[in-house]
Amino acid sequence: MKNLQVKTIVISIAIFISILVIVPSCKEDTIAPSKSPVNLIQNSSFESNGQPSLQSWWVPDTIVSRLVEDAPQSGRKWSLELVPGWIPQQFCARTYLSGQSGTGIYKLTISMKNLTLANMWDPCILLGRIVNNKWTSSKTISTNSTSWQTLSIIDTISLQPNDTLAVQLSGGAGERASGSARFDLVELKRLN
C-alpha cells in the first residue's frame, strides 16, 4: 500500500511538472501591437504652457495673422487666425519638417473654420514639399463651415535627402479681404 502511495505521489508530481512545461508552450502566438505614429508637428495647437505661441511656424506677416482665444472642443485655448490676401497673394503660415526621406504615406489632420465674408474664397491647408527652395503642393483641403471641422488627407510623398516636407495654412485670396480662417490641432503622421 505504501508503494502505491509513493507511486501516486511521484506520478502526480510528474504530471504537475509536465503541465508547467507544456501549457506555456501551447499558448497562441500573438503579434505585438505596432507603435502608433507620432505627430511630426512640434507646435500643433499654437500654444506653449497655456500661452499663445507660433514656435515652429513661419509666418511672414503678423498683421494678417494672429493667435486668438478660440479652439475646437478637443483643443486647448488658442488657435491661429489668418485673413485672406488680395489676389494673387495668400497670407499663410508654414511649418517645415526636415529629416524625412524616402517614400512615405502621410496623414494630415487639422481643425479649421472659415469665417470669410459669405465664403467668397476658400482658406485651405496644403501638404507639400520644398524642392530646390520652391514650394511644391501635393494635396489641399478646405471647408466652408463657420464652425470647427476636422479635416484629413492622406498622401504618398517621395522625398529626396535634400527635400523638406511642409504644411501650409492659408487664409485664401480674394478681391476683398474680409473675414478670416482659424486653424488648430494640426497633426501630420507618417503611417509607414
N, C-alpha and C positions, 0 to 999 in steps of 0.2 A: 504494500500500500504506500509505503514511504517512497519507493522508487517511482510509483505512478505520480505522486505529488511533485517530485523533483522534475520528472519529465514534463509535466504540465506547466510548471513554472518556467522551465527552460524554453519550451515551445512558445509560451506566452511572451516571454522576453524577445525571442527571435522574431515573432510576428510584429511586435511593437517596433523593434528596430527596423524591420523591413518597411513598415508603413512610414516611418520617419524618413527613410531614404527614398522610397518610390514615389510617394504622394507629391512632394515638391517638384519632382521632375515631370509630373503629369500636367502641371498647370499650363493653361493655354498661353501661347506666345502673344505678347502684346507689343504694339508699336508705341514708343514714347511719343507724346504729342510734340509737334514741332513748335519752336518758339514763335509767338505771334510777331508779325512785322512791327518794327518800331517807327514812330513818326520821325521823318527826316527833317521836318521844320523845327527850328530851335525855339522860336517865339510864336507859337501858333495862336495865342489868344491876346496878343498885343498888350501884355502887361507883365510886370515882374514884381513879385512880392506885393500884389494888390495895387500897384501904381501903374499908370499908363506907360507903355514902352514901345518904341519902334526898333529896339535892339534886333539885329539880324535882318532888318528890312531896309532896302534902299528906297528913299522917297525923294524925288528931285525937287519938290516944292511943298513946303509945309503950310503955305497959304491955302492950297487947294486940297490938302489932306490934313486930317486931324483925328485925334483919338477922342471918342465920345463915350459917355456912360450909357451904353445900350448894348445888350448882349442877348443872344438866344437863351432859351430856358436852361439848356445844359452848359452854357458858357459861364464865365465868371462875371466881370463887371464892365470891361472895356471892349470896344470894337474900333476898327479903322473905318473912317468915313472919307470917301473920295468924291469930289464933284466932277461932273463931265467937263471935258475940254471943248474948245472950239474946233470944228472940223479943219484939218485932219488930225489935230493934236489930241491925244488922250492923256489924262493925268493918271499916273499909275504908281503902284508900289511893287517892288520886286524883291524876292529873296533868292539867293544863289546857293546851290548845293554842289560843292566840289567833292571829289573823291569817289564818285560813281563812275563805273566804266562797264563796257560790255553791253549786251542786250538785256534789258530788264523790263519786267511788267510792273508798271507803277499805277497806284490808285490815288487820285487826288480827291479829297472830300473837304467841303467848306460850307459854312453857313453864310447866307447872303440875303440882303433885302434891298429892293430897288425903290428909292424914293425920288426918282427923277420926275419932272413935271409931265404928267399924263403918259408916262413911259415912252417918251418920244425917242429915246435911244437906249441901247442896251449896255449897261455896265456888264463886265464879264470877267471871267477868270480864265487864264491861259496857262497851259502846261507846255513847256518848250525847253530849248537848249540854246546856249551861246556857243557858236562855232565861229572861230576867227573874229571874235569881238562883234558878231552880228547875231541878233535875235532870230531864231527860227521857231515859229509856233508849231506845236504839234496838234493839240486839241483845245477847244474852247467850250465853256459852259456859261449859261446866263439864266436869269429869271426875271420875270416882270412882277413878281409878287412883292407887295408892300409889307408883308410880314416875313419873319425869318423862315427861310427854306434851307434844307440841307441838300446840297448837290454833290454828285460824284461823277468822275470819269475814270476809265481805265484805259491805259495806252501802253503799247510796247515801244520803247525808245532804245535806239542803239547809240551808245556814246563812245567816242574815241577818247584816249587818255587826256587830251587837252580840252575836251568839251566840258561845259558846265551845265548841269541841269538847273532849271529855273522855274519859279512860279511867279506869274504876274497877275496882279489885281488891277482892274481898270475901271475908272468911273465912266467910261464911254466917251462919246463925242457927238456934238450936235451943233446946230446953228444958234441955239440959245442955250447958254449954260445955266441951268437952274435945277435945283434938286440935288440929290446925292445918292450914293450907294454905300451900304455898310457891309463889312466883311468881318468874320470871326471864325474861330475854331478851324484853322487851316491845317489839314493833315495830308502828308504825302508819304506813302508807304511803298516800299519795294516788295512785291509779292513773291518773287522767285529768288 
